[in-house]
Amino acid sequence: MRKEELQTTTESLKYLIDNPTRREMLSRLAGCASVGVIGFLLTGKLNAVHGQSVNGDIGILTAALYLENEAIAAYQAGAESKLLSEGVLKVAVAFQSDHKFHRDGLSGAIQTLGGTPLAAQKKYHFGSLKSEKDILRLARELEKGAADAYSTLAANIQNKDVLNFGALTLTDEVRHLTVLNSVLGIPNY
């Protein structure tokens, strides 16, 4: 990795850690994917992809960790709202448990690669949640964003173990999204 690439990666990671809003995280994830596609189209080599390095993997994992922390907080907000029916609450708690597993796996992977995991924010802003349907819509939006992020960036992950964990996580995100789509009457195709 050239000095300029390392500096850019380091600056990107610092930015992600210092400014972790959902919109910025998703924008960074999309940017990583775009850089990878452009690099491949220009050179025909996968090693030109931004995420094809340990630092690239750490950046992707850090953004994914933010999304997992946000999902955990959203399901907690839904559970504490007292707006969820008993059956929906059980599913929300199960989905939150999946996200805690993802968070722990991502944190471990970041540490294994030599990085420092991003801590959860003290507070997330989910807008006005006045009904069970509002909470389900929020959960769907977060699950869709996570599923899109994991599926888009899979090709940019260098480490095979990280890629395998990402595939497992993507499966959970898609399962969550499928359930939420069905409950909200949104087609799954």
C-alpha positions, 0 to 999 in steps of 0.5 A, a space after each residue: 500500500 502506498 503512503 498516500 493510500 495509507 494516509 487516505 485510509 487513516 483519515 477516512 477511519 478517523 472521520 468515521 470515528 469522529 463523525 458517525 452518523 448513519 447517513 455518513 456511514 452509508 455514504 462511506 460504504 457506498 464510496 468504498 464500493 464505488 472506488 472498488 468498481 472504478 479501480 477494477 474497471 480501470 485496471 482489471 485488477 481486484 487488488 486496486 479495490 479500496 477495501 483490499 487491505 487490512 486497513 480497508 477491512 477495518 474501515 468497512 468493519 467499523 462502518 458495519 459496527 456502527 450500523 449494528 450498534 444503531 440497530 441494537 439501540 433501535 430495537 431497545 427503543 422499540 422494546 422500551 416504548 411499550 408500543 409493541 404487541 407481545 408477539 412483535 416484542 419477542 421478535 424484536 428481542 430476538 432480532 436485537 440478540 442477532 445484532 448483539 452477536 454481529 456487534 461482538 463478532 465485528 468488534 472481535 474482528 476489528 481487534 484481531 486486525 489491529 484496530 479499535 472497535 467503535 463504541 456505541 453512541 450514547 444516544 441515537 435519533 430515531 424520530 417520532 415513534 408513536 405506534 408499533 407500525 412506526 417502530 416496524 418501519 424504522 426497523 425495516 429501514 435499518 435492516 434494509 440499509 444493513 443488508 445493502 451495505 453488507 451485500 455491496 461491500 462483500 467483494 471488498 473484504 480481503 480477510 476470508 474469516 471476515 468475509 465468512 462472518 459478513 456472509 453470515 451477518 448478511 443472511 440474518 439481515 436479509 431474514 430480518 428484512 424479509 420478516 419486516 417486509 411481510 409484516 408491513 405488506 411490502 413485497 419481498 421481490 
